Amino acid sequence: MKKYTPQKIEKKWQRFWEKQKLHETADRPAFAKSPAGKNFMMLAEFPYTSGNLHMGHWFTYSVADMYARYLRMNGYNVMFPIGFDAFGLPAENAAIKHGSTPQKWTTQNIKNMTKQLKTIGAAFDWSRVVDTSDPDYYKWTQWIFLKLYEKGLAYRGSTTVNWCPKDKTVLANEQVVEGKCDRCDTPVEQRELTQWMFKITAFADSLIDDLEGLDWPETTKIAQKNWIGRSEGTIAEFPIINSQLSISDQLPKLETGNWKLETAVEVFTTRADTMFGATYVVLAPEHPLVEKLKKQITNNKEAEEYIDQTKRKSELQRMTEVKDKTGVELKGISAINPINKKPISVWIADYVLAHYGTGAVMAVPAHDQRDYDFAKKFNLPIKQVVLNDEEFIGQANQEEGVLINSDRFDGMPSEEARKKITEQLKAEGLGRAEKTYRLHDWILSRQRYWGAPIPMINCPACALRDPSGQGYQPVPEEDLPVKLPKLDDFLPVEGGKSPLARAEKWLKVKCPKCGSKDADRDTDTMDTFVDSSWYFVRYTDPHNDDKLADKEKISKWLPVPMYIGGREHNTMHLLYARFITKALNSLGHVEFSEPFISRRNHGVIMGPDGKRMSKSRGNVVDPDGEVAAYGADIVRMNFAFLGPFDQDYAWNPDGLAGIQRFLNRVWNFVSRYSDNQLSIIDNQLIHRVLNRAIKEVGDQIKHHKFNTGVSSLMKLLNELDGQTLQGETLKKISKSQYEVLLKLLAPFAPHIAEELWIETLSHETSIHLESWPEYDEALLQDEMVTIVVQVNGKVRDSIIVKRGLIEAEVKELVLANEKIKKHLEGREIKKLIHIPDKLVNIVVP
């Protein structure tokens, strides 16, 4: 038989599949229950076009393809689409670095990546490709913006933004990692700018509550919940008084209990039960009250110097510098604790953030560790108001209990006290129950060139007639797409101005509302995460010129039943896609409110040194080189065999040789099948072995345990290839039994399986159109078991025997095994350890 040479057979079958359109998926009617014919979109995150494919892409797509092929063999109408996330900073920065333009760079990269993707041998449906930088695609990105704008879910407003000084653009909160730009690692600055935003906060509750019904990793759910940061508690108002004057002079209605003053600090707390222990208030240095009260603040110069210092710190520094608390007391003013009507000091400290909550906190040092550390440093009062089993020694007691030192609430459990104290505050006009969120609206304006233009027009004439002073008008739908103009100079501009302002002919436009010729297009582009927040919808109808996608086609494929991607998108892409889906659902454009029913996060492939692959580290491994050397099937199976799919791995080329040996054995094993009648005992034993393997491999793929799926295939080949079955060496298997082996192998190594199926076994149609083999449940409860045989603790072989054999019977079969004989030759058995139906370990000198 000819030698197994992957490089010779793989391109042949890739061309064959493409010519046969084997992977193009028809839009069949949706079936509710039966897998037979049921539509199934197997979605893996599409790649950025900033460069060539890396090992991580191969890991994701090759293993996802195994699942897609398995589903297809089980009767599903599987769509495995692919596309390109082509707009945004990664592609633009790469083009600048390489002295190209974003258009040229992206076009060339898509061409190269397409070539690379095809070498994987994945069942991608290339008829449904989307490219987010194609006007036919971003026309609908702009359409989505307009639909959200119509309903007030897209708006323009002034806000504190994250500014990347290197990329010279705004970043969403989700794109700031540890205080740095997630693209270039540059420390992020805070600026006040007017930007376009999506009202993602309108869906904050459903973004949390709807997680419960999703089959997602718990870590992903927790990450989203924490990012949204919903807290249920109490808003309390702490009236501000001039501490230089007597309280009675300032509060003439003290006797009537009317403590409401014109100026008050609003705080949010989840622990209203500790309010009697609030001994000072802390404001964020940027809090508007600081500026409002500066005439009353007697140490205003000291406060202003501290505020200037704070502006030079990143948000990350302010959140992480917890051990070295800093702050300044605002002398000359005090706050009134609204529950006990006692004056307390007011401070500014940089650990309080203006945009988080109300930008102010009531400090309860006895029951909050952060407040305790601050109070200790500045020698502020610490008052215990909750009693429980925890000792109060050198740290805050943060547990719930019963109230003490809390007037009429003494002895009341914390949970009940929170309700009662909130009720009292509400009755006095000093508070209310409320939910707060960490989540802020999505800032989508980007001051860069390579993105979808925001479809809005700024008309000065309309602004004069608008009481709000904003003259922005939406581009009419019939004028979409607003195409990105070509620019000779597309580099980012200092000072926050967009490069599109240079496109003078493109910039000037007639106002669609009043007809003025002095209107300008908006020169910002959209965050690239807008492009990727809906791409899965376009896969259902990628060539529709008249609609986002046909509703009937959407209903056939969506929501996505399985989505595979990186955990780095837990609080970015996944959150944004959920928001856009919920927004489109609320507007009646889609019939579902969650885009992805099941989610699986893949691990990361590190360099051979165990660190992230980076050209600067010199640890980048080129997947094209590995494929050229070993072939796609070997690389695919090696990825699957690394271990659990969601874990990280250092690339180790040594594993490729092991997979190569296995596939060579499969290749050569074809000579072992026989058209002749097998003995009854051989046929029965082989049938049982295959029966078990069918269930094992199928279950392992189904549950994304691809590594144990490969192990089961190796185990199966070992059992079929010269292993002993009840002491007898197997010589032959039938053709139909060999076909089962190939069918089980097909999802993992599609090329070699196809070659042996068609060229060697002379089938006329693809193995990938075959059904997954069926197994007999009754045979799984058979009398045969596999016993692992060790010599001095090392596995040397395995044998299949009848269940329940006694030690003497097992020993006789083991010692008759040819492989074991070789390891025992000339050595005396000191001990034999027998674990019934599982293992034999022979101990020799």
NORUR-V595686 format. One record per pair of residues at least 12 apart in sequence whose C-alpha atoms are under 6 Angstrom apart, sorted by the first residue. I is the first residue (numbers start at 1). J is the second residue. D is the distance in Angstrom with one decimal. If there is no record, write none. Layout:
I/J/D + I/J/D
//
This chain:
6/631/5.1 + 7/631/5.6 + 10/751/5.5 + 23/123/5.4 + 23/125/5.3 + 24/125/4.8 + 25/79/5.6 + 30/556/4.9 + 35/76/5.6 + 36/75/4.6 + 36/76/5.7 + 37/75/5.8 + 37/76/5.1 + 37/77/5.2 + 38/76/5.1 + 38/77/5.5 + 39/77/4.6 + 39/78/6.0 + 40/77/5.9 + 40/78/4.8 + 41/78/5.9 + 41/79/4.7 + 41/560/5.9 + 42/79/6.0 + 42/80/5.0 + 42/562/5.7 + 43/563/4.8 + 44/563/5.7 + 44/564/4.7 + 44/565/5.9 + 45/565/5.4 + 46/83/5.6 + 46/84/5.6 + 47/84/5.6 + 47/85/5.7 + 48/85/4.7 + 48/86/5.9 + 49/86/5.2 + 49/91/5.8 + 49/106/6.0 + 49/109/5.9 + 50/90/5.2 + 50/91/4.2 + 50/94/5.8 + 52/113/5.9 + 55/623/5.6 + 56/605/5.6 + 59/639/5.9 + 62/636/5.6 + 65/122/5.5 + 66/747/4.6 + 66/748/5.5 + 69/747/5.3 + 70/747/5.9 + 73/770/6.0 + 73/771/4.5 + 73/772/5.0 + 74/771/5.9 + 74/772/5.6 + 80/124/5.0 + 80/125/5.8 + 81/124/5.4 + 81/125/5.1 + 82/129/5.6 + 83/129/4.8 + 83/130/4.6 + 83/131/5.8 + 84/131/4.9 + 85/132/5.6 + 86/132/5.4 + 86/133/5.4 + 87/133/5.4 + 87/450/5.8 + 87/451/5.1 + 87/528/5.9 + 88/450/5.6 + 88/451/5.6 + 88/528/4.9 + 120/632/5.7 + 128/539/5.8 + 128/542/5.8 + 139/480/5.7 + 139/481/4.2 + 140/548/5.8 + 153/198/5.6 + 153/199/4.8 + 154/197/5.6 + 154/198/4.5 + 155/196/5.6 + 155/197/5.5 + 156/195/5.5 + 156/196/4.3 + 157/194/5.1 + 157/195/5.6 + 158/193/5.4 + 158/194/4.0 + 159/192/5.6 + 159/193/5.7 + 160/191/5.4 + 160/192/4.4 + 161/190/5.6 + 161/191/5.3 + 162/189/5.7 + 162/190/5.1 + 163/188/5.6 + 163/189/5.0 + 163/190/5.9 + 164/188/5.1 + 169/446/5.7 + 169/447/4.9 + 170/446/5.7 + 172/443/5.6 + 174/572/5.6 + 178/316/5.7 + 179/316/4.5 + 195/445/5.8 + 196/444/5.9 + 196/445/5.4 + 197/442/5.3 + 197/443/4.4 + 197/444/5.5 + 198/441/5.8 + 198/442/5.0 + 199/441/5.1 + 200/441/5.2 + 201/441/5.7 + 208/225/5.8 + 214/597/5.5 + 215/598/4.5 + 216/598/5.5 + 216/599/4.8 + 220/570/5.5 + 224/571/5.6 + 228/438/5.3 + 228/439/4.5 + 229/437/5.0 + 229/438/4.5 + 230/436/5.7 + 230/437/4.4 + 231/435/5.5 + 231/436/5.3 + 232/435/4.4 + 233/269/5.6 + 233/270/4.2 + 233/433/5.8 + 233/434/5.6 + 234/268/5.6 + 234/269/5.3 + 234/432/5.7 + 234/433/4.5 + 234/434/5.5 + 235/267/5.6 + 235/268/4.5 + 235/431/5.2 + 235/432/5.3 + 236/266/5.8 + 236/267/5.4 + 236/430/5.9 + 236/431/4.3 + 237/264/5.9 + 237/265/5.5 + 237/266/4.5 + 237/430/5.2 + 237/431/5.9 + 238/264/5.3 + 238/265/4.9 + 238/335/5.7 + 238/336/5.3 + 238/337/5.7 + 238/338/5.7 + 239/261/5.7 + 239/264/4.0 + 239/335/5.4 + 239/336/5.3 + 240/263/5.6 + 240/264/5.1 + 240/334/5.7 + 240/335/4.4 + 241/333/5.7 + 241/334/5.4 + 241/335/6.0 + 242/333/4.6 + 243/332/5.3 + 243/333/4.7 + 243/334/5.3 + 244/332/6.0 + 267/358/5.8 + 267/360/5.5 + 267/361/5.3 + 272/418/4.9 + 273/414/5.5 + 273/417/5.3 + 273/418/4.7 + 276/406/5.7 + 277/364/5.4 + 277/383/5.2 + 277/385/5.7 + 278/362/6.0 + 278/363/5.2 + 278/364/4.4 + 279/344/5.7 + 280/344/5.0 + 280/345/4.9 + 280/346/5.9 + 280/363/5.4 + 281/346/4.9 + 281/361/5.9 + 281/362/4.6 + 281/363/5.5 + 282/346/5.9 + 282/347/4.7 + 282/348/5.3 + 282/360/5.6 + 282/361/5.3 + 283/348/4.7 + 283/360/4.4 + 284/348/5.6 + 284/349/5.9 + 284/352/4.8 + 284/353/5.3 + 284/354/5.3 + 284/359/5.5 + 284/360/6.0 + 285/307/5.5 + 285/348/5.3 + 287/354/5.9 + 296/332/5.8 + 297/330/5.9 + 297/331/5.5 + 297/332/4.9 + 298/331/5.5 + 298/332/5.2 + 299/331/6.0 + 318/350/5.9 + 318/351/5.2 + 319/351/5.8 + 327/348/5.5 + 327/349/4.2 + 328/347/5.6 + 328/348/5.4 + 329/346/5.9 + 329/347/4.2 + 330/346/5.6 + 330/347/5.3 + 334/346/5.7 + 365/382/5.5 + 366/382/5.4 + 366/383/5.7 + 366/384/5.2 + 366/396/4.9 + 367/396/4.8 + 367/397/4.8 + 367/398/4.6 + 368/396/5.5 + 368/398/5.7 + 369/396/5.0 + 385/403/5.6 + 385/404/4.7 + 385/405/5.3 + 386/401/5.7 + 386/402/5.5 + 386/403/4.5 + 386/404/5.6 + 387/401/5.3 + 387/402/5.4 + 388/401/4.8 + 400/414/5.8 + 401/413/5.8 + 401/414/5.6 + 402/414/5.7 + 444/526/5.5 + 444/527/4.9 + 445/524/5.7 + 445/525/5.9 + 445/526/5.3 + 446/524/5.4 + 446/525/5.1 + 446/526/5.7 + 446/527/5.9 + 447/498/4.4 + 447/524/5.3 + 448/492/5.8 + 448/498/5.8 + 449/490/5.9 + 449/499/5.8 + 451/525/5.1 + 451/526/5.8 + 452/525/5.2 + 452/526/5.4 + 453/525/4.4 + 454/525/5.4 + 455/475/5.4 + 456/473/5.7 + 456/474/4.6 + 456/475/5.5 + 456/522/5.6 + 457/472/5.4 + 457/473/5.1 + 457/520/5.6 + 457/521/4.4 + 457/522/5.7 + 458/471/5.4 + 458/472/4.3 + 458/519/5.5 + 458/520/5.2 + 459/471/4.9 + 459/519/4.3 + 498/523/5.8 + 498/524/5.8 + 500/523/5.1 + 501/523/5.7 + 507/520/5.4 + 507/521/5.2 + 508/520/4.9 + 533/576/5.8 + 533/577/4.1 + 540/553/5.9 + 540/554/5.8 + 559/595/4.9 + 559/596/5.8 + 560/596/4.7 + 561/597/5.0 + 561/598/5.7 + 562/598/4.7 + 562/599/5.8 + 563/599/4.8 + 564/599/5.9 + 564/600/4.9 + 564/601/5.8 + 565/601/5.1 + 565/602/5.9 + 566/601/5.2 + 566/602/5.6 + 567/601/5.5 + 578/594/5.9 + 581/593/5.8 + 601/646/5.7 + 602/645/5.5 + 602/646/4.3 + 603/646/4.4 + 603/647/4.3 + 603/648/4.5 + 604/648/4.6 + 605/648/5.9 + 605/649/5.1 + 605/650/5.8 + 606/649/5.8 + 606/650/4.4 + 606/651/5.9 + 607/619/5.2 + 607/650/5.4 + 607/651/5.5 + 608/650/5.2 + 608/651/4.9 + 608/652/6.0 + 610/650/4.8 + 633/749/4.7 + 634/659/5.8 + 634/660/6.0 + 637/748/5.9 + 638/656/5.9 + 640/706/5.2 + 640/707/5.1 + 641/707/4.1 + 643/707/5.1 + 672/732/5.3 + 673/732/5.4 + 673/733/4.7 + 673/734/5.1 + 673/735/5.4 + 674/732/6.0 + 674/733/5.9 + 674/734/5.0 + 691/775/5.1 + 697/709/4.9 + 724/799/5.7 + 725/800/5.3 + 726/801/5.2 + 727/813/5.6 + 754/767/5.8 + 783/802/5.4 + 783/803/4.9 + 784/801/5.4 + 784/802/4.4 + 784/803/5.1 + 785/800/5.5 + 785/801/5.6 + 785/803/5.6 + 786/799/5.6 + 786/800/4.4 + 787/799/5.4 + 787/837/6.0 + 787/838/4.7 + 787/839/5.0 + 788/839/4.7 + 789/839/6.0 + 789/840/4.9 + 790/841/4.5 + 791/841/5.6 + 791/842/4.8 + 792/842/6.0 + 792/843/4.9 + 828/844/6.0 + 829/844/4.9 + 830/843/5.6 + 830/844/5.3 + 831/843/5.0
//
